[in-house]
Amino acid sequence: MNRSDTPEFRTAAVQQVTDGGRSIPAVARSSEMSAKTLANWALCARGSRRPRRRPESQRANWKRG
């Protein structure tokens, strides 16, 4: 997990979009992150999409390679 990917950071970034009325690209730029990542977080927060997690065996292989 990146330093900026803490649950608090995610919540704050999504709230800027949902409650603050800012656009995803604007929040992503100011947070120095990908707009696609923020869009995925916003979808998950709305319940429109479940967070994806790789199976443990795939995560172990990914970290090695």
C-alpha positions, 0 to 999 in steps of 0.5 A: 500500500502506498503511503497515500493509500491509507483509508483516511486519504481515500475517504478524504479524496472521495469526499472532495468529489462527492461532498465538495463538488470538485471534479475527479481530475481536479482532485486527482491533480491536487492529490498527485494521483491517477484520476482513474484510481480516484474514479474507482475509489468513488465508485466503490464508495457509492457501492457501484463497484466492489474493490478488487483484490488479487487472490493471495497466490497472485499477489505473492507472485506479483510482488516477486516479479 
